[in-house]
Amino acid sequence: MENLFHRISIRKYLNKPVKKEKILEILRAAMAAPSACNQRPWRFTVVTDREKIRELAAVSQYSVFAAAAPVILVISYRKDCLLPEFAPVDTSAALENLWIETDAQGLGGVWMGVYPRPERMAAVGKIAGLPAEEEAFAMFSLGYPGEETRKHDRFQEEWIRWIE
């Protein structure tokens, strides 16, 4: 549970490449997420090309910091899955697993919203070269933290209702 409290958004990265083995472990954790009817609609595009990273970072005013990241993961989902209305929910679960494992690997990152903004989804899909049957869902910048991480606890007991 320690990673849940240590995981924060990292927007500054060291100029240090991330080994493929670490990326694969992060994606292994993502793919361990639950999904409706085990449809596992998620797909992942690993981007390390500097020019493509700059293009992806320019998609939104909220992602410009990612131009300095050594890796951007483009997370997408299949539109032709069994229950397409649940694909964004399933993909969110995979992305959370991905983020927690990122921290466990000594790396940092941040989830950049793409879905449900059609203009962002189209732009990211085009830049990443996604096939027609996939929809861009999110981007995740990834690298060695260039800023301090700290433990946090966001527990709010007043947000809980008990029915006994």
N, C-alpha and C positions, 0 to 999 in steps of 0.2 A: 504494500500500500504506500510505501515511501515515495515511489515514483509519481503517484497521483498528487501528492502535495509538493513535490519538487518541480514538476512539469509546469513551465510557464512559457509565454510567448517570447521567443528570442528573435530579434530583428537585426542583430549585428553579429558578424561572423569573422573568424580568423581566416586569413588567406591560406588555407590548408585543405588539400583534397580529402574527400571522404572515400574510404576503401569500399570497393564493390561488395565485399563480404558483410560489412556493416549495413549497407543499403538492403541487401538480400535478407538479413535478419529482421530488419524493420518491416520489410514487405511480408515476411513470413508471419510476423505478429499481426499485421493488418488482415491478412487472409484467414486468420484464426477467429475472426469476428463472427457472431451469429448473423443469420439473414433469414428472411421470410421464406419458408419452404426450402431452405438451404439453396436458394437460387444463386448466391454469391455473384452479384452483378458487377462488382467492382473490377476495374482494370487500372493499371499503373503505367505511366510513361516517365522514365527517368531522364531528366534533361541535365546534361553537364556542359553542353556547347554554350560558350560565353555569349554569342550573339543571340541565340534562342532564349537564354536566360534574360537578357536585356529586353527582348521583345515581350516576353511573358510578364516581366516586372512592370512594363509600361501599360498593361491592360487596364489598370485601375490606379487611381490616386492613392489607394490604400496598400498597394503592393510595390511601390517604387523602391523601397528599401531592399527588396529581394534581388535587385540587380547585382548586389555584392555577394550573394550566396553562392557557394560552390555547386549546389544541386537544387533544382526545383523538381518536385514530383508533381506531375499532373495526374489527378485522380479523376477517373471517369467511370461511368456505368453503362452497361448494355441496355439499350432501349427495348430490345426484343426478349427480355427475360420473362419468366413466368408471371410475375406480379410487378409490372413496371411502376405502379403507384408507390410501391415500397422500396424501390431501388435507391432513392435518396436517403431514406432512413437507414437501410442496410449499409450504404456507403459511408454514412456518418459514423456508424459503429466501427467500421474498418479504419477510418481515419483517426478515431480516438485511440484505438489499439496502436496504430502507427506512431502516434505522438508519444504515447507512454513508453514504447520501446525505443524511440529516438532518445529520450532522456536516459533510459537504462544503458544505452550504448555510449553515453558520455557526450552526446550531441545535443543540439538545440534546433528548434524550428518554430514555425508558426503557420497556422491554417489561414489561408487567404480565400475569402469567399468568392465564388464564381456563380454557383447555383444560388438562387433562382433567377439571376439577372440574364435575360436572353442575349444581350449584347456582349456580356463577358463570356458567357458559355460559347457563343459563336467564335469570338476572337481567340479564346484559349484553344478551342478545338481546331481552328485553322492553323495557328502557330505550331501546335503540337502534332499536327497531321493525323488527328484522330479519324478512324474509319467512320463511315456514315451511320453505322449501327450503334455508335457510342456517343454519349452526351458528356461534355465536360462538367464536372461537379465542383472541384476545388483545386487549388494549388497549395503546395506545402514547401516552403523554403527550408533547407536543411544544411547544417554545417556545424563546425566546432564553435561554441559560443564565444563571441567577442565581447560579452558583457556578463556581469555576475548573475548567477542564478540564486534564488533564495527559496527557502521553504515557505509555503503559505497554507493557510487553512481558511477556506471560505464557507465553512459550516455556518448555517443560519437556522438555529433551532425554531425560530418563530415562523419559518416557512413550512413547518411540518404540522399536519393535522392528524390527530389520532381518532379513530372510530373504534370504540371498545364496547 
